[in-house]
Amino acid sequence: MKKFLILVIAILFALPAHAQLFGRDKVINNPNFDMQRFSWGYFLGFNTYDFDFDYKRYVASPATGKDFSVDRTIGFNVGLIGNMRLSDHLDLRLEPGVSFNRINFQATKADSKTFREINSTFVHIPLLLKFSTTRIGNYKPFVVGGASTSINLSSNENNPDDNKDGQFRMTTNNFYYEIGFGIDLYLYYFKFTPSIRGVFAINDELVRDDDPNSFYTGNVESMSSRGVFLNFTFQ
């Protein structure tokens, strides 16, 4: 995830210093764009997810759970944006979308039977507050935060098989908090916005195996996903 964050930050700060955006004699593009009560758009982007495990502890022993190995991959996001202007510096945003990702999970590296490839498709619905600075020429930085819910279409929650049969199960409905930052760039025909956001689950997403002493789930107190979204918005 560190390499992904470095790449994201490099992209955000390596945007070309075009004269119409940052030049001294710049032309002000779409000067009344933010005066609209409602505005619409869409976004495309990338994501990376992993799992955060908490293990059960007992008085007579240290943590008994295994430190599971999780390999992250790069996924894809696409969705729509509905924006409502509340004030000069505050907007309410609804960003329903779909995200696709894959997490490679293994309990014991020496045992190939413990490997699980988890392909997930999420219907992700965030409700966010966007706090912006005063517009400076053709750009305006902002921070964003809020809550979201998602439907995991690949959860296997109701699958009667479990890890003993090679099936990894997660909850279908999940809840998150989100926080991030970005910059609005006012181009000649539209507003372009690159942003980065952290997404953190607040509920336990693991569906336990039928066996309470399962090697995979017996010692896990909770498992929650966390991710980084890099989105490019067009309005």
Residue pairs with C-beta under 8 A, 6 or more apart in sequence:
1 48
1 50
1 72
1 228
4 48
4 72
4 74
4 228
5 196
5 228
8 196
8 228
8 230
9 196
11 194
11 230
12 182
12 183
12 194
12 196
15 185
15 194
17 23
19 25
19 26
20 26
20 27
20 29
20 138
20 187
20 188
21 137
21 138
21 139
21 185
21 186
21 187
22 137
22 138
22 139
26 137
26 138
27 138
28 137
28 138
28 186
29 138
29 186
29 187
29 188
30 186
30 187
30 188
30 190
30 191
33 39
33 186
33 191
33 235
34 85
34 88
34 135
34 140
35 85
36 85
37 84
37 85
38 82
38 83
38 84
38 85
39 83
39 85
39 235
40 80
40 81
40 82
40 83
40 235
41 80
41 81
41 83
41 191
41 233
41 234
41 235
42 78
42 79
42 80
42 81
42 233
42 234
43 77
43 78
43 79
43 80
43 81
43 95
43 97
43 231
43 232
43 233
43 234
44 77
44 78
44 231
44 232
45 76
45 77
45 78
45 229
45 230
45 231
45 232
46 74
46 75
46 76
46 77
46 229
46 230
47 74
47 75
47 76
47 77
47 99
47 101
47 227
47 228
47 229
47 230
48 72
48 73
48 74
48 75
48 101
48 227
48 228
49 72
49 75
49 101
49 103
49 120
49 225
49 226
49 227
50 70
50 72
50 103
50 225
50 226
50 227
51 68
51 70
51 103
51 105
51 223
51 224
51 225
51 226
52 223
52 224
52 225
52 226
53 65
53 67
53 68
53 220
53 222
53 223
54 220
54 221
54 222
54 223
55 63
55 64
55 65
55 219
55 220
55 221
56 63
56 64
56 65
56 219
56 220
56 221
57 63
57 64
58 64
63 219
64 219
65 219
65 220
65 221
66 107
66 108
66 215
66 219
68 105
68 106
68 107
69 105
69 106
69 107
69 109
70 103
70 104
70 105
71 103
71 104
71 105
71 106
72 103
73 101
73 102
73 103
73 104
75 99
75 100
75 101
75 102
76 99
76 100
76 101
77 97
77 98
77 99
77 100
77 124
77 229
77 231
78 97
78 98
79 95
79 96
79 97
79 98
79 124
80 95
80 96
80 97
81 93
81 94
81 95
81 233
81 235
82 93
82 94
82 95
83 91
83 92
83 93
83 130
83 235
84 91
84 92
84 93
85 91
86 92
88 134
89 131
89 132
89 133
89 134
90 129
90 130
90 131
90 132
91 129
91 130
91 132
92 127
92 128
92 129
92 130
93 126
93 127
93 128
93 129
93 130
93 144
93 146
94 125
94 126
94 127
94 128
95 125
95 126
95 128
96 123
96 124
96 125
97 123
97 124
97 125
98 121
98 122
98 123
98 124
99 121
99 122
99 124
99 229
100 119
100 120
100 121
100 122
101 119
101 120
101 122
101 227
102 117
102 118
102 119
102 120
103 117
103 118
103 120
104 115
104 116
104 117
104 118
105 115
105 116
105 117
105 118
105 168
106 114
106 115
106 116
107 114
107 215
107 216
108 114
114 215
114 216
116 163
116 166
116 168
118 154
118 168
118 170
119 154
120 152
120 153
120 154
120 155
120 170
121 152
121 153
121 154
122 150
122 151
122 152
122 153
123 150
123 151
123 153
124 148
124 150
125 148
125 149
125 150
126 146
126 147
126 148
126 176
126 178
127 146
127 147
127 148
128 144
128 145
128 146
128 148
128 178
129 144
129 145
129 146
130 142
130 143
130 144
131 142
131 143
131 144
132 140
132 141
132 142
132 184
133 140
133 141
133 142
134 140
135 184
135 186
138 185
138 186
138 187
139 183
139 184
139 185
139 186
140 183
140 184
140 186
141 181
141 182
141 183
141 184
142 181
142 182
142 183
142 184
143 179
143 180
143 181
144 178
144 179
144 180
144 181
144 182
144 195
144 197
145 177
145 178
145 179
145 180
146 177
146 178
147 175
147 176
147 177
147 178
148 175
148 176
148 177
148 178
148 199
149 173
149 174
149 175
149 176
150 173
150 174
150 176
151 172
151 173
152 170
152 171
152 172
152 173
152 174
152 205
155 169
155 170
155 171
155 172
155 207
156 167
156 168
156 169
156 170
156 207
157 169
157 170
157 171
157 172
157 207
159 167
159 169
161 167
162 169
162 207
162 209
162 210
162 211
162 214
162 216
163 209
163 214
163 215
163 216
163 217
164 209
164 210
164 211
164 214
168 216
169 206
169 207
170 205
170 206
170 207
171 203
171 204
171 205
171 206
171 207
174 201
174 203
174 205
174 225
175 201
175 202
175 203
176 199
176 200
176 201
176 202
177 200
177 202
178 197
178 198
178 199
178 200
179 197
179 198
180 195
180 196
180 197
180 198
180 229
181 195
181 196
182 193
182 194
182 195
182 196
183 193
183 194
183 195
184 191
184 192
184 193
185 191
185 192
185 193
185 194
190 234
190 235
191 233
191 234
191 235
192 232
192 233
192 234
193 231
193 232
193 233
193 234
193 235
194 230
194 231
194 232
194 233
195 230
195 231
195 233
196 228
196 229
196 230
196 231
197 228
197 229
197 231
198 226
198 227
198 228
198 229
199 226
199 227
199 228
199 229
200 224
200 226
201 224
201 225
201 226
202 224
203 224
204 222
204 223
204 224
205 223
205 224
205 225
206 217
206 220
206 222
206 223
207 217
208 214
208 217
208 218
208 220
209 216
209 217
209 218
211 218
212 218
